[in-house]
Amino acid sequence: MSNTLSAEGYLEFRCFGDPDEYPKTTEKAAAELRSRGFDATVPALNYMIRQGKVQPDREGRNYEWQQEHIEAAAREFEEDRTFNIEGQTFLYLGINADQFHRALAEAWDKVREEFGDGNTAINPSLGSFVMTVHPPRGGHDAFVEFTLCEDSRRKLQIDADSNRRIRGIQMPAESKRRSKK
């Protein structure tokens, strides 16, 4: 069980399957690590560099973070158990971060199939769902299920009834991810 997003999970759920651009600045490396569940800051990454724990290339005064450098920093944060609120929440609940985001994406895909792409946002809205956490037991990790809230369902139905002819937007990466099922 990992309470933080893996590199693959980050690519699938935060970048929607499109490759991320590397090298990254220290600020963008910290942002990636935060979106994966770590409490990463620029000063913390600079400290890791000074300690020799991570050694990204340098271009002038700026560091160039490749994916392997970000993974090395992730391992350091994992070892020190330095998580942001999302990572701490998943740790407390025993939830695998990749499974959480996969379940949310699958629930949102069902909503988009039911109500149409023209009536739903591209990104899933956690506020539209009731989250049910099944606790870990019998050597199995906890898992999460999402159920569309009734008030969200009513609003989507109203929107669908009034926008029957609108096709909506579907991102190429989202289409590719949805077609993998």
Backbone as a chain_set.jsonl record, in Angstrom:
{"seq": "MSNTLSAEGYLEFRCFGDPDEYPKTTEKAAAELRSRGFDATVPALNYMIRQGKVQPDREGRNYEWQQEHIEAAAREFEEDRTFNIEGQTFLYLGINADQFHRALAEAWDKVREEFGDGNTAINPSLGSFVMTVHPPRGGHDAFVEFTLCEDSRRKLQIDADSNRRIRGIQMPAESKRRSKK", "coords": {"N": [[0.846, -1.174, 0.0], [0.624, 2.135, -0.893], [0.605, 5.379, 0.151], [1.05, 7.531, -1.407], [1.049, 8.908, -4.721], [2.257, 6.928, -7.357], [4.876, 7.247, -9.858], [3.784, 6.412, -12.267], [1.06, 6.572, -11.686], [0.854, 9.316, -11.262], [1.351, 10.24, -13.865], [-0.863, 9.109, -15.173], [-3.175, 10.089, -13.766], [-2.819, 12.766, -12.98], [-1.596, 13.998, -15.122], [-3.161, 13.118, -17.098], [-2.431, 11.021, -18.789], [-0.812, 12.112, -20.732], [2.588, 12.652, -21.607], [4.763, 14.106, -19.2], [6.754, 17.095, -19.093], [10.209, 17.112, -19.088], [13.497, 18.372, -18.636], [12.66, 19.648, -15.344], [12.114, 22.676, -13.522], [13.209, 23.5, -10.189], [11.002, 24.433, -8.78], [8.866, 23.368, -10.264], [9.414, 20.663, -9.979], [8.989, 20.372, -7.232], [6.251, 20.948, -7.221], [5.226, 18.749, -8.674], [5.887, 16.666, -6.91], [4.359, 17.43, -4.676], [1.791, 17.121, -5.75], [1.717, 14.441, -5.852], [1.514, 13.682, -3.239], [3.453, 14.296, -1.369], [5.103, 16.409, 1.032], [6.568, 18.556, -0.333], [8.869, 21.154, -0.803], [10.533, 23.978, -2.275], [12.797, 24.877, -0.714], [13.233, 22.48, 0.749], [13.936, 20.664, -1.268], [16.24, 21.919, -2.234], [17.817, 21.625, 0.042], [18.119, 18.837, 0.075], [19.728, 18.607, -2.171], [22.049, 19.99, -1.342], [22.824, 18.228, 0.672], [23.595, 16.103, -0.813], [21.884, 14.061, -1.461], [20.234, 14.08, -3.624], [20.987, 14.703, -6.974], [20.521, 16.698, -9.26], [21.152, 17.881, -12.618], [22.853, 20.92, -13.448], [22.145, 24.045, -14.835], [23.621, 26.862, -15.344], [22.514, 28.926, -12.833], [20.354, 27.427, -12.245], [18.692, 24.38, -11.434], [18.161, 21.323, -13.174], [15.717, 19.128, -13.194], [15.347, 15.814, -13.768], [13.247, 12.939, -14.412], [14.248, 10.771, -12.921], [15.613, 12.087, -10.866], [13.55, 13.292, -9.495], [12.224, 11.025, -8.635], [14.159, 10.042, -6.878], [14.095, 12.047, -4.94], [11.47, 11.646, -4.092], [11.715, 9.147, -2.883], [13.321, 9.864, -0.703], [11.593, 11.632, 0.682], [9.591, 9.795, 1.264], [10.972, 8.005, 2.918], [11.508, 9.697, 5.072], [8.961, 10.127, 5.807], [7.459, 12.363, 5.001], [4.744, 13.836, 4.3], [2.076, 15.509, 2.552], [-1.195, 16.897, 3.286], [-3.01, 15.288, 1.835], [-1.512, 12.934, 1.401], [-1.097, 12.207, 4.083], [-3.721, 11.75, 4.898], [-4.458, 9.559, 3.272], [-2.63, 7.721, 4.295], [-3.514, 7.49, 6.959], [-6.086, 6.435, 6.562], [-5.422, 4.097, 5.323], [-5.392, 3.859, 2.589], [-4.595, 3.161, -0.775], [-3.024, 5.363, -2.877], [-2.965, 5.364, -5.714], [-5.077, 3.595, -6.255], [-7.22, 5.041, -5.184], [-7.351, 7.337, -6.893], [-7.774, 6.046, -9.319], [-10.269, 4.813, -8.876], [-11.849, 7.106, -8.55], [-11.59, 8.269, -11.106], [-12.775, 6.255, -12.669], [-15.392, 6.29, -11.653], [-16.131, 8.859, -12.432], [-15.948, 8.577, -15.19], [-18.138, 6.9, -15.651], [-20.204, 8.644, -14.958], [-19.86, 10.573, -16.963], [-20.421, 9.03, -19.19], [-23.107, 8.455, -18.72], [-24.374, 11.022, -18.593], [-23.274, 12.506, -20.624], [-20.59, 14.104, -22.391], [-20.857, 16.83, -22.829], [-22.201, 17.832, -20.645], [-20.735, 17.487, -18.421], [-17.779, 18.154, -16.528], [-14.317, 18.015, -17.549], [-12.376, 17.156, -15.725], [-12.693, 15.078, -12.844], [-14.891, 15.867, -10.162], [-14.455, 15.813, -6.863], [-16.268, 16.66, -4.975], [-18.715, 15.975, -5.988], [-19.34, 13.451, -5.287], [-20.065, 10.755, -2.99], [-17.845, 9.372, -0.844], [-16.843, 6.153, -0.088], [-15.042, 4.369, 2.177], [-13.529, 1.349, 2.429], [-12.248, -0.38, 5.011], [-8.853, -1.612, 5.662], [-8.399, -5.13, 5.806], [-7.886, -8.515, 6.729], [-5.341, -8.811, 5.566], [-5.56, -7.366, 3.253], [-5.415, -4.309, 1.407], [-7.027, -1.195, 2.171], [-9.847, 0.034, 0.318], [-11.456, 2.288, -1.967], [-14.63, 3.54, -2.87], [-16.771, 5.372, -5.048], [-19.783, 7.16, -5.106], [-22.209, 8.819, -6.926], [-23.529, 11.848, -5.73], [-26.911, 12.578, -4.823], [-27.918, 15.218, -5.209], [-26.071, 16.21, -7.045], [-26.55, 14.446, -9.128], [-29.199, 15.193, -9.817], [-28.753, 17.845, -10.732], [-27.044, 17.373, -12.909], [-28.793, 15.893, -14.498], [-30.738, 17.79, -15.116], [-29.146, 19.593, -16.566], [-28.414, 17.884, -18.68], [-30.903, 17.418, -19.872], [-31.483, 19.95, -20.86], [-29.428, 20.454, -22.617], [-29.263, 18.734, -24.868], [-28.172, 18.52, -27.473], [-25.545, 19.253, -27.394], [-22.272, 18.298, -27.783], [-19.83, 18.33, -26.357], [-16.548, 18.503, -24.836], [-13.739, 16.437, -25.228], [-10.706, 15.454, -24.122], [-7.762, 14.394, -25.908], [-5.975, 12.681, -24.478], [-7.638, 11.862, -22.423], [-9.593, 10.474, -23.837], [-8.048, 8.358, -24.747], [-7.334, 7.165, -22.29], [-9.885, 6.428, -21.358], [-10.616, 4.578, -23.291], [-9.087, 2.389, -22.718], [-10.397, 0.599, -21.135]], "CA": [[0.0, 0.0, 0.0], [1.363, 3.39, -0.936], [-0.286, 6.508, 0.365], [1.401, 8.577, -2.368], [0.924, 8.488, -6.112], [3.456, 6.468, -8.049], [5.174, 8.022, -11.067], [2.8, 5.994, -13.269], [-0.216, 7.147, -11.268], [0.947, 10.753, -11.535], [1.187, 10.418, -15.306], [-2.226, 8.732, -15.57], [-4.268, 10.822, -13.131], [-2.553, 14.204, -12.886], [-1.245, 14.476, -16.465], [-4.165, 12.505, -17.973], [-1.82, 10.123, -19.755], [0.155, 12.802, -21.593], [3.892, 12.699, -20.941], [5.14, 15.366, -18.582], [7.964, 17.631, -19.712], [11.428, 17.138, -18.288], [13.745, 18.622, -17.216], [11.801, 20.602, -14.645], [12.749, 23.555, -12.554], [13.011, 23.043, -8.811], [9.616, 24.755, -8.419], [7.968, 22.4, -10.899], [9.672, 19.36, -9.35], [8.269, 20.407, -5.95], [4.815, 20.875, -7.519], [4.919, 17.352, -9.011], [5.949, 15.866, -5.687], [3.184, 17.77, -3.86], [0.586, 16.522, -6.34], [1.794, 12.999, -5.592], [1.218, 13.431, -1.832], [4.589, 14.624, -0.511], [5.17, 17.799, 1.489], [7.781, 19.027, -0.998], [9.042, 22.591, -0.997], [11.805, 24.315, -2.929], [13.9, 24.779, 0.255], [13.503, 21.076, 1.093], [14.667, 20.068, -2.388], [17.587, 22.504, -2.214], [18.532, 20.991, 1.153], [18.511, 17.499, -0.397], [20.856, 18.783, -3.098], [23.231, 20.314, -0.521], [23.199, 17.025, 1.409], [24.054, 15.108, -1.778], [20.912, 12.984, -1.582], [19.706, 14.191, -4.979], [21.969, 15.482, -7.721], [20.085, 17.083, -10.607], [22.101, 18.672, -13.393], [22.721, 22.356, -13.222], [22.322, 24.91, -16.002], [23.789, 28.177, -14.733], [22.081, 28.923, -11.431], [19.136, 26.625, -12.12], [18.78, 22.925, -11.503], [17.299, 20.676, -14.155], [15.253, 17.898, -12.571], [14.844, 14.745, -14.623], [12.318, 12.07, -13.693], [14.968, 9.963, -11.927], [15.919, 12.938, -9.711], [12.293, 13.458, -8.753], [11.992, 9.742, -7.952], [15.094, 9.978, -5.745], [13.539, 12.934, -3.904], [10.276, 10.972, -3.567], [12.185, 8.108, -1.944], [13.773, 10.553, 0.514], [10.399, 12.081, 1.405], [8.926, 8.58, 1.755], [11.772, 7.507, 4.042], [11.323, 10.626, 6.191], [7.513, 10.189, 6.037], [7.113, 13.765, 4.835], [3.573, 13.82, 3.432], [1.139, 16.622, 2.673], [-2.46, 16.474, 3.916], [-3.578, 14.163, 1.083], [-0.719, 11.75, 1.725], [-1.368, 11.849, 5.474], [-5.081, 11.207, 4.953], [-4.414, 8.211, 2.708], [-1.898, 6.886, 5.25], [-4.4, 7.267, 8.095], [-7.186, 5.566, 6.157], [-4.902, 2.864, 4.745], [-5.792, 3.866, 1.185], [-3.586, 3.239, -1.817], [-3.311, 6.591, -3.626], [-3.281, 5.034, -7.101], [-6.422, 3.01, -6.282], [-8.149, 6.145, -4.936], [-7.506, 8.14, -8.108], [-8.355, 5.178, -10.352], [-11.695, 4.67, -8.556], [-12.49, 8.393, -8.842], [-11.652, 8.414, -12.565], [-13.775, 5.309, -13.18], [-16.719, 6.792, -11.29], [-16.405, 10.02, -13.274], [-16.201, 8.067, -16.544], [-19.528, 6.425, -15.678], [-21.054, 9.832, -14.964], [-19.75, 11.19, -18.294], [-21.146, 8.164, -20.129], [-24.536, 8.581, -18.453], [-24.907, 12.357, -18.824], [-22.669, 13.105, -21.81], [-19.418, 14.945, -22.189], [-21.259, 18.232, -22.845], [-22.823, 18.218, -19.378], [-19.827, 17.193, -17.319], [-16.432, 18.706, -16.638], [-13.314, 17.024, -17.952], [-11.787, 16.61, -14.504], [-13.69, 14.674, -11.852], [-15.072, 16.729, -9.006], [-14.627, 14.985, -5.675], [-17.449, 17.144, -4.27], [-19.925, 15.409, -6.588], [-19.448, 12.053, -4.891], [-19.941, 10.25, -1.628], [-16.715, 8.444, -0.829], [-16.953, 5.072, 0.883], [-13.749, 3.729, 2.407], [-13.591, 0.012, 3.002], [-10.982, -0.451, 5.75], [-8.022, -2.784, 5.397], [-8.676, -6.295, 6.66], [-7.477, -9.801, 6.185], [-4.153, -8.683, 4.743], [-5.853, -6.594, 2.044], [-5.441, -2.861, 1.572], [-8.327, -0.519, 2.101], [-10.153, 0.542, -1.01], [-12.41, 3.381, -1.987], [-15.66, 3.559, -3.91], [-17.427, 6.664, -5.158], [-21.173, 7.138, -5.548], [-22.645, 10.169, -7.268], [-24.502, 12.438, -4.8], [-28.219, 12.791, -5.436], [-28.058, 16.597, -5.688], [-25.261, 16.307, -8.27], [-27.274, 13.701, -10.157], [-30.322, 16.025, -10.263], [-28.219, 18.963, -11.505], [-26.565, 16.831, -14.181], [-29.956, 15.506, -15.293], [-31.312, 19.038, -15.62], [-28.233, 20.059, -17.616], [-28.512, 16.966, -19.82], [-32.188, 17.65, -20.534], [-31.487, 21.236, -21.565], [-28.307, 20.526, -23.562], [-29.242, 17.448, -25.58], [-27.421, 18.497, -28.732], [-24.154, 19.661, -27.183], [-21.414, 17.115, -27.707], [-18.865, 18.483, -25.278], [-15.116, 18.38, -25.105], [-13.043, 15.273, -24.688], [-9.273, 15.594, -24.376], [-7.212, 13.181, -26.524], [-5.439, 11.776, -23.459], [-8.772, 11.297, -21.707], [-10.186, 9.47, -24.736], [-7.156, 7.199, -24.734], [-7.478, 6.499, -20.994], [-11.216, 5.822, -21.278], [-10.718, 3.461, -24.222], [-8.317, 1.251, -22.196], [-11.26, -0.278, -20.328]], "C": [[0.89, 1.235, 0.0], [0.375, 4.545, -0.819], [0.054, 7.689, -0.539], [1.297, 8.019, -3.777], [2.272, 8.036, -6.653], [3.703, 7.376, -9.245], [4.165, 7.686, -12.165], [1.425, 6.581, -12.954], [-0.256, 8.65, -11.518], [0.706, 11.014, -13.016], [-0.257, 10.163, -15.726], [-3.286, 9.688, -15.025], [-4.044, 12.323, -13.014], [-2.225, 14.803, -14.252], [-2.195, 13.913, -17.513], [-3.543, 11.7, -19.099], [-0.853, 10.787, -20.71], [1.497, 12.846, -20.871], [4.159, 14.083, -20.355], [6.45, 15.828, -19.216], [9.095, 17.693, -18.705], [12.522, 17.706, -19.167], [12.793, 19.676, -16.668], [12.66, 21.51, -13.782], [12.512, 22.976, -11.157], [11.571, 23.303, -8.365], [8.645, 23.737, -9.002], [8.186, 20.991, -10.357], [8.94, 19.278, -8.013], [6.766, 20.285, -6.179], [4.412, 19.449, -7.883], [4.891, 16.501, -7.754], [4.769, 16.167, -4.763], [1.926, 17.124, -4.423], [0.583, 15.01, -6.176], [1.592, 12.658, -4.124], [2.355, 13.72, -0.87], [4.549, 16.091, -0.124], [6.47, 18.406, 0.971], [7.751, 20.543, -1.136], [10.374, 22.811, -1.69], [12.952, 24.272, -1.916], [14.239, 23.33, 0.642], [14.286, 20.391, -0.02], [16.09, 20.624, -2.462], [18.432, 21.908, -1.093], [18.99, 19.584, 0.756], [19.698, 17.581, -1.343], [22.13, 19.067, -2.303], [23.726, 19.106, 0.25], [23.72, 15.922, 0.495], [23.101, 13.941, -1.953], [20.285, 12.93, -2.966], [20.678, 15.081, -5.74], [21.499, 15.784, -9.141], [21.175, 17.894, -11.311], [21.831, 20.145, -13.158], [23.002, 23.094, -14.526], [22.398, 26.334, -15.466], [23.447, 28.093, -13.258], [20.918, 27.988, -11.183], [19.429, 25.136, -12.217], [17.789, 22.407, -12.521], [16.955, 19.286, -13.638], [14.702, 16.952, -13.631], [13.943, 13.851, -13.761], [13.043, 11.243, -12.622], [15.362, 10.783, -10.702], [14.681, 13.134, -8.845], [11.959, 12.171, -8.008], [12.917, 9.587, -6.748], [14.596, 10.865, -4.606], [12.306, 12.297, -3.277], [10.672, 9.889, -2.567], [12.651, 8.723, -0.627], [12.58, 11.032, 1.343], [9.657, 10.886, 2.007], [9.655, 8.047, 2.99], [11.587, 8.378, 5.286], [9.847, 10.778, 6.584], [7.033, 11.641, 6.032], [5.992, 13.866, 3.81], [2.759, 15.093, 3.614], [-0.177, 16.06, 3.214], [-3.097, 15.299, 3.176], [-2.83, 12.873, 1.405], [-0.955, 11.272, 3.149], [-2.751, 11.21, 5.608], [-5.103, 9.781, 4.423], [-3.691, 7.25, 3.65], [-2.8, 6.52, 6.428], [-5.514, 6.277, 7.756], [-6.718, 4.225, 5.585], [-5.224, 2.73, 3.269], [-4.569, 3.932, 0.28], [-3.946, 4.424, -2.715], [-3.667, 6.294, -5.081], [-4.7, 4.468, -7.207], [-7.478, 4.088, -6.071], [-8.416, 6.915, -6.227], [-8.105, 7.321, -9.259], [-9.862, 5.024, -10.126], [-12.452, 5.96, -8.854], [-12.627, 8.586, -10.352], [-12.702, 7.482, -13.159], [-15.196, 5.769, -12.858], [-17.091, 7.985, -12.174], [-16.665, 9.601, -14.717], [-17.643, 7.574, -16.675], [-20.503, 7.596, -15.719], [-21.035, 10.472, -16.352], [-20.469, 10.349, -19.347], [-22.661, 8.324, -19.959], [-25.096, 9.935, -18.882], [-24.3, 13.072, -20.03], [-21.531, 14.044, -21.48], [-19.772, 16.426, -22.142], [-21.828, 18.732, -21.535], [-21.911, 18.012, -18.178], [-18.474, 17.828, -17.587], [-15.464, 17.605, -17.063], [-12.715, 16.357, -16.718], [-12.879, 16.198, -13.527], [-13.72, 15.643, -10.676], [-15.373, 15.843, -7.801], [-15.887, 15.381, -4.905], [-18.76, 16.613, -4.824], [-20.219, 13.999, -6.091], [-19.48, 11.868, -3.383], [-18.827, 9.206, -1.697], [-16.937, 7.415, 0.268], [-15.605, 4.396, 0.977], [-13.992, 2.383, 3.069], [-12.254, -0.228, 3.693], [-10.176, -1.688, 5.398], [-8.4, -3.917, 6.344], [-8.223, -7.554, 5.935], [-6.267, -9.716, 5.274], [-4.371, -7.918, 3.444], [-5.859, -5.11, 2.374], [-6.878, -2.368, 1.605], [-8.588, -0.157, 0.65], [-11.311, 1.512, -0.912], [-13.383, 3.169, -3.123], [-16.307, 4.93, -3.887], [-18.824, 6.482, -5.724], [-21.596, 8.582, -5.786], [-23.708, 10.642, -6.274], [-25.812, 12.701, -5.536], [-28.4, 14.22, -5.949], [-27.234, 16.826, -6.951], [-25.954, 15.592, -9.418], [-28.437, 14.543, -10.712], [-29.837, 17.181, -11.143], [-27.739, 18.48, -12.872], [-27.73, 16.435, -15.083], [-30.633, 16.739, -15.898], [-30.457, 19.58, -16.766], [-28.343, 19.191, -18.857], [-29.809, 17.182, -20.592], [-32.181, 18.942, -21.344], [-30.394, 21.342, -22.633], [-28.187, 19.275, -24.416], [-28.315, 17.418, -26.786], [-25.965, 18.907, -28.576], [-23.299, 18.425, -26.966], [-20.403, 17.187, -26.576], [-17.448, 18.224, -25.73], [-14.595, 17.099, -24.483], [-11.58, 15.406, -25.089], [-8.748, 14.303, -24.988], [-6.679, 12.184, -25.493], [-6.558, 11.112, -22.67], [-9.441, 10.22, -22.548], [-9.365, 8.194, -24.722], [-7.29, 6.429, -23.421], [-8.807, 5.793, -20.889], [-11.34, 4.616, -22.184], [-9.95, 2.232, -23.748], [-9.18, 0.243, -21.483], [-11.674, -1.5, -21.101]], "O": [[1.806, 1.348, 0.814], [-0.568, 4.658, -1.602], [-0.585, 8.738, -0.45], [1.437, 6.816, -3.997], [3.295, 8.684, -6.432], [2.845, 8.181, -9.606], [3.738, 8.569, -12.909], [0.715, 7.032, -13.853], [-1.28, 9.189, -11.937], [-0.059, 11.91, -13.376], [-0.814, 10.905, -16.535], [-4.206, 10.061, -15.753], [-5.014, 13.079, -12.954], [-2.531, 15.965, -14.517], [-2.045, 14.204, -18.699], [-4.049, 11.687, -20.222], [-0.137, 10.096, -21.434], [1.542, 13.053, -19.658], [3.815, 15.101, -20.956], [7.169, 15.026, -19.811], [8.955, 18.251, -17.617], [12.461, 17.521, -20.383], [12.209, 20.472, -17.404], [13.768, 21.161, -13.374], [11.703, 22.064, -10.984], [10.985, 22.488, -7.652], [7.715, 23.296, -8.326], [7.24, 20.207, -10.282], [8.341, 18.252, -7.688], [6.077, 19.598, -5.424], [3.361, 18.981, -7.446], [3.973, 15.704, -7.559], [4.234, 15.255, -4.132], [1.087, 16.634, -3.667], [-0.455, 14.37, -6.346], [1.505, 11.48, -3.775], [2.246, 13.425, 0.32], [4.023, 16.921, -0.866], [7.364, 18.73, 1.751], [6.744, 21.131, -1.531], [11.238, 21.934, -1.691], [13.994, 23.688, -2.214], [15.408, 23.0, 0.84], [15.204, 19.619, 0.256], [17.036, 19.881, -2.723], [19.634, 21.709, -1.262], [20.113, 19.184, 1.062], [20.576, 16.719, -1.319], [23.17, 18.459, -2.556], [24.93, 18.966, 0.466], [24.232, 14.912, 0.977], [23.475, 12.926, -2.54], [19.858, 11.87, -3.425], [21.139, 16.095, -5.216], [22.003, 15.209, -10.107], [22.016, 18.515, -10.661], [20.749, 20.553, -12.734], [23.972, 22.802, -15.225], [21.372, 26.946, -15.167], [24.019, 27.289, -12.522], [20.531, 27.772, -10.035], [20.293, 24.697, -12.975], [16.714, 22.976, -12.708], [17.792, 18.383, -13.642], [13.715, 17.255, -14.302], [13.89, 13.995, -12.54], [12.507, 11.039, -11.533], [15.442, 10.235, -9.603], [14.761, 13.14, -7.617], [11.468, 12.215, -6.88], [12.507, 9.061, -5.714], [14.666, 10.477, -3.44], [12.109, 12.391, -2.065], [10.033, 9.735, -1.525], [12.404, 8.167, 0.443], [12.557, 10.858, 2.562], [9.155, 10.961, 3.129], [9.025, 7.684, 3.983], [11.518, 7.872, 6.406], [9.519, 11.46, 7.556], [6.309, 12.082, 6.924], [6.242, 13.969, 2.609], [2.749, 15.686, 4.693], [-0.257, 14.881, 3.56], [-3.664, 14.407, 3.807], [-3.448, 11.839, 1.654], [-1.008, 10.068, 3.4], [-2.924, 10.242, 6.349], [-5.691, 8.894, 5.041], [-4.093, 6.094, 3.787], [-2.839, 5.362, 6.843], [-5.844, 5.398, 8.552], [-7.527, 3.32, 5.386], [-5.32, 1.618, 2.749], [-3.625, 4.675, 0.548], [-5.053, 4.48, -3.252], [-4.581, 6.913, -5.626], [-5.441, 4.81, -8.128], [-8.527, 4.054, -6.715], [-9.569, 7.119, -6.609], [-8.858, 7.853, -10.075], [-10.642, 5.096, -11.076], [-13.575, 5.917, -9.357], [-13.676, 9.023, -10.823], [-13.441, 7.88, -14.06], [-16.095, 5.651, -13.69], [-18.236, 8.103, -12.612], [-17.503, 10.195, -15.396], [-18.29, 7.807, -17.696], [-21.507, 7.549, -16.429], [-22.082, 10.87, -16.862], [-21.057, 10.889, -20.284], [-23.404, 8.327, -20.94], [-26.175, 9.996, -19.472], [-24.774, 14.141, -20.413], [-21.513, 14.69, -20.432], [-19.074, 17.206, -21.492], [-21.929, 19.941, -21.331], [-22.282, 18.331, -17.048], [-18.079, 18.015, -18.738], [-15.763, 16.417, -16.946], [-12.567, 15.136, -16.675], [-13.885, 16.894, -13.396], [-12.687, 16.168, -10.259], [-16.423, 15.204, -7.736], [-16.506, 14.539, -4.255], [-19.809, 16.78, -4.2], [-21.246, 13.42, -6.444], [-18.994, 12.699, -2.617], [-18.872, 8.28, -2.508], [-17.191, 7.77, 1.419], [-15.079, 3.905, -0.022], [-14.591, 2.303, 4.141], [-11.222, -0.276, 3.024], [-10.714, -2.68, 4.907], [-8.682, -3.696, 7.522], [-8.189, -7.625, 4.706], [-6.171, -10.47, 4.305], [-3.461, -7.829, 2.62], [-6.253, -4.702, 3.466], [-7.804, -3.03, 1.134], [-7.658, -0.053, -0.15], [-12.04, 1.553, 0.079], [-13.019, 2.685, -4.196], [-16.383, 5.575, -2.841], [-19.028, 5.75, -6.692], [-21.367, 9.455, -4.948], [-24.673, 9.926, -6.005], [-25.814, 13.01, -6.727], [-28.978, 14.417, -7.017], [-27.662, 17.566, -7.837], [-25.948, 16.074, -10.551], [-28.639, 14.602, -11.925], [-30.438, 17.467, -12.178], [-28.01, 19.125, -13.885], [-27.663, 16.619, -16.298], [-31.048, 16.721, -17.057], [-30.98, 19.976, -17.807], [-28.363, 19.709, -19.974], [-29.817, 17.135, -21.822], [-32.807, 19.016, -22.401], [-30.443, 22.242, -23.471], [-27.073, 18.809, -24.657], [-27.731, 16.377, -27.085], [-25.222, 18.902, -29.558], [-23.567, 17.612, -26.081], [-20.153, 16.184, -25.907], [-17.194, 17.786, -26.852], [-14.961, 16.729, -23.367], [-11.263, 15.464, -26.277], [-9.223, 13.223, -24.639], [-6.904, 10.98, -25.619], [-6.452, 9.946, -22.29], [-9.815, 9.168, -22.029], [-9.908, 7.089, -24.69], [-7.353, 5.199, -23.421], [-8.87, 4.672, -20.385], [-12.105, 3.703, -21.875], [-10.126, 1.146, -24.3], [-8.734, -0.879, -21.244], [-12.4, -2.345, -20.578]]}, "num_chains": 1, "name": "protein.A"}
